[in-house]
Amino acid sequence: MEIQHAGRTSSRGDRALGFTLAELVTVMVVVGVLAAVAVPRFVDRQTFQERGFYDEALSAARYAQKFAVASGCEVRLTISSGTYVLNQRITDCTTGGFTRAVKNPGNLGAANFTGTAPSGITFTMTTGTVDFDALGKTSDGVTRTVTVGTKSFQIIGATGFVQAP
């Protein structure tokens, strides 16, 4: 029985067809380059943690703005020492201190809406607090930049819009 391969004929008793040394070396070089470039990106946990906490902080700021509009009460987003927390005014939505904790809807409302940056990741805001009024705007009209590691987003003062690139 004869086998045809790439214009050559071989019978069963002849040597088996396979990869050449050049093909094997080429595949090994390609695999080596991929391993050198791709593997460190998958092993570096801090990059994933930074992106995850960035998304968490971004959604917390957006929730604070939307919750102020939905509830008709001012909501304060405080960022300090790598932690964020959402609070409302204690008395009548426009006076008194921001001491009533906003509940986290992602935890069936059982937990306060707060979060802490993973170790090694910086988390800051140009001013430590921002108050959203019942229209969703910041109460002082000042635009703030929130930075999480190497990424940042802005809270536009005039509208309260939380803008991410």
RALINRA-V278112 format. One record per residue. N is the residue number from 1. RES is the residue in one letter. SS is DSSP state (a for helix, b for strand, c for the rest). Layout:
[[N	RES	SS] [N	RES	SS]]
This chain:
[[1	M	c] [2	E	b] [3	I	b] [4	Q	b] [5	H	b] [6	A	c] [7	G	c] [8	R	b] [9	T	b] [10	S	b] [11	S	b] [12	R	c] [13	G	c] [14	D	c] [15	R	c] [16	A	c] [17	L	c] [18	G	c] [19	F	c] [20	T	c] [21	L	a] [22	A	a] [23	E	a] [24	L	a] [25	V	a] [26	T	a] [27	V	a] [28	M	a] [29	V	a] [30	V	a] [31	V	a] [32	G	a] [33	V	a] [34	L	a] [35	A	a] [36	A	a] [37	V	a] [38	A	a] [39	V	a] [40	P	a] [41	R	a] [42	F	a] [43	V	a] [44	D	c] [45	R	a] [46	Q	a] [47	T	a] [48	F	a] [49	Q	a] [50	E	a] [51	R	a] [52	G	a] [53	F	a] [54	Y	a] [55	D	a] [56	E	a] [57	A	a] [58	L	a] [59	S	a] [60	A	a] [61	A	a] [62	R	a] [63	Y	a] [64	A	a] [65	Q	a] [66	K	a] [67	F	a] [68	A	a] [69	V	a] [70	A	a] [71	S	a] [72	G	c] [73	C	c] [74	E	c] [75	V	b] [76	R	b] [77	L	b] [78	T	b] [79	I	b] [80	S	b] [81	S	c] [82	G	c] [83	T	b] [84	Y	b] [85	V	b] [86	L	b] [87	N	b] [88	Q	b] [89	R	b] [90	I	c] [91	T	c] [92	D	c] [93	C	c] [94	T	c] [95	T	c] [96	G	c] [97	G	c] [98	F	b] [99	T	b] [100	R	b] [101	A	b] [102	V	c] [103	K	b] [104	N	c] [105	P	a] [106	G	a] [107	N	a] [108	L	c] [109	G	c] [110	A	c] [111	A	c] [112	N	b] [113	F	c] [114	T	b] [115	G	b] [116	T	b] [117	A	c] [118	P	c] [119	S	c] [120	G	c] [121	I	c] [122	T	c] [123	F	b] [124	T	b] [125	M	b] [126	T	c] [127	T	c] [128	G	c] [129	T	b] [130	V	b] [131	D	b] [132	F	b] [133	D	c] [134	A	c] [135	L	c] [136	G	c] [137	K	c] [138	T	b] [139	S	c] [140	D	c] [141	G	c] [142	V	c] [143	T	c] [144	R	b] [145	T	b] [146	V	b] [147	T	b] [148	V	b] [149	G	c] [150	T	c] [151	K	b] [152	S	b] [153	F	b] [154	Q	b] [155	I	b] [156	I	c] [157	G	c] [158	A	c] [159	T	c] [160	G	c] [161	F	c] [162	V	b] [163	Q	b] [164	A	b] [165	P	c]]
